[in-house]
Amino acid sequence: MAKYPSVPLEHYREYPIEEMRQRLNDFYENIDRRRSVREFSSRSVPRDIIETALKVANTAPSGANLQPWHFAVVSGAQTKKKIRAAAEAEEREFYQHRASEEWLAALEPLGTDDSKPFLETAPYLIAVFYRSLDVCPMVARSSITTRVSRPAWLPEC
Ligand SMILES: Cc1cc2nc3c(=O)[nH]c(=O)nc-3n(C[C@H](O)[C@H](O)[C@H](O)COP(=O)(O)O)c2cc1C
């Protein structure tokens, strides 16, 4: 028996060229409608929509399929307030000291600054963490289980 047995790719589908073209055009039209608008609504969002969006993010390929990320979905008012304060402090430092003149000039048309009130009013904040190889504690705590679960070949902890 192979040490790392493979499994059949059951969901793979190959489409006829015309259907492939149509599906690709539809897909392109869809993603081309996405824009970074820098306006944030306070309208509530069903939690399952957030979780499915994270499942989509989790389909991204990663080196050795280690999926070295961890998403934290924040909805608590106190936590959002603390995140806003910390983010604004960091951004003040960035805009006043760290950013080069060239970078500030590139940002100017976007009209961004260190004020981030939306971090308190948006229904959810999604924090993305880089996960190093020492993954076990994060995997154990993860509530998004679909593809973040421990790969079979990683040792249990
Ligand atoms: C790695 C990365 C960092 C970004 N950082 C910021 C940012 O700090 N502030 C911001 O307003 N937009 C940020 N953006 C959004 C880009 O400015 C935006 O994607 C780009 O202007 C193209 O616009 P579009 O998203 O509408 O296609 C970032 C995008 C990427 C990929």
The ligand as an SDF file (V2000), in Angstrom:
LIG
                    3D

 31 33  0  0  0  0  0  0  0  0999 V2000
   -1.7190   43.4950   -1.1710 C   0  0  0  0  0  0  0  0  0  0  0  0
   -2.7450   44.5890   -1.3180 C   0  0  0  0  0  0  0  0  0  0  0  0
   -2.7450   45.6230   -0.4230 C   0  0  0  0  0  0  0  0  0  0  0  0
   -3.7150   46.6400   -0.5180 C   0  0  0  0  0  0  0  0  0  0  0  0
   -3.7200   47.6370    0.4040 N   0  0  0  0  0  0  0  0  0  0  0  0
   -4.6730   48.5760    0.3660 C   0  0  0  0  0  0  0  0  0  0  0  0
   -4.7400   49.5800    1.3710 C   0  0  0  0  0  0  0  0  0  0  0  0
   -3.9400   49.5990    2.3090 O   0  0  0  0  0  0  0  0  0  0  0  0
   -5.7420   50.5050    1.3000 N   0  0  0  0  0  0  0  0  0  0  0  0
   -6.6500   50.4790    0.3010 C   0  0  0  0  0  0  0  0  0  0  0  0
   -7.5360   51.3270    0.2970 O   0  0  0  0  0  0  0  0  0  0  0  0
   -6.6160   49.5440   -0.6830 N   0  0  0  0  0  0  0  0  0  0  0  0
   -5.6520   48.6020   -0.6690 C   0  0  0  0  0  0  0  0  0  0  0  0
   -5.6060   47.6210   -1.6450 N   0  0  0  0  0  0  0  0  0  0  0  0
   -6.5790   47.6520   -2.7350 C   0  0  0  0  0  0  0  0  0  0  0  0
   -5.9390   48.1780   -4.0370 C   0  0  0  0  0  0  0  0  0  0  0  0
   -5.6190   49.5250   -3.9490 O   0  0  0  0  0  0  0  0  0  0  0  0
   -6.9350   47.9220   -5.1410 C   0  0  0  0  0  0  0  0  0  0  0  0
   -7.1230   46.5260   -5.2610 O   0  0  0  0  0  0  0  0  0  0  0  0
   -6.4550   48.4880   -6.4770 C   0  0  0  0  0  0  0  0  0  0  0  0
   -6.4950   49.8750   -6.4190 O   0  0  0  0  0  0  0  0  0  0  0  0
   -7.2840   48.0200   -7.6600 C   0  0  0  0  0  0  0  0  0  0  0  0
   -8.6360   48.3680   -7.4920 O   0  0  0  0  0  0  0  0  0  0  0  0
   -9.7950   47.2730   -7.5330 P   0  0  0  0  0  0  0  0  0  0  0  0
   -9.6310   46.4100   -6.2760 O   0  0  0  0  0  0  0  0  0  0  0  0
  -11.0540   48.0770   -7.5270 O   0  0  0  0  0  0  0  0  0  0  0  0
   -9.6150   46.4450   -8.7600 O   0  0  0  0  0  0  0  0  0  0  0  0
   -4.6650   46.6070   -1.5560 C   0  0  0  0  0  0  0  0  0  0  0  0
   -4.6390   45.5640   -2.4730 C   0  0  0  0  0  0  0  0  0  0  0  0
   -3.7040   44.5520   -2.3400 C   0  0  0  0  0  0  0  0  0  0  0  0
   -3.7150   43.4120   -3.3260 C   0  0  0  0  0  0  0  0  0  0  0  0
  1  2  1  0
  2  3  1  0
  2 30  2  0
  3  4  2  0
  4  5  1  0
  4 28  1  0
  5  6  2  0
  6  7  1  0
  6 13  1  0
  7  8  2  0
  7  9  1  0
  9 10  1  0
 10 11  2  0
 10 12  1  0
 12 13  2  0
 13 14  1  0
 14 15  1  0
 14 28  1  0
 15 16  1  0
 16 17  1  0
 16 18  1  0
 18 19  1  0
 18 20  1  0
 20 21  1  0
 20 22  1  0
 22 23  1  0
 23 24  1  0
 24 25  2  0
 24 26  1  0
 24 27  1  0
 28 29  2  0
 29 30  1  0
 30 31  1  0
M  END
$$$$
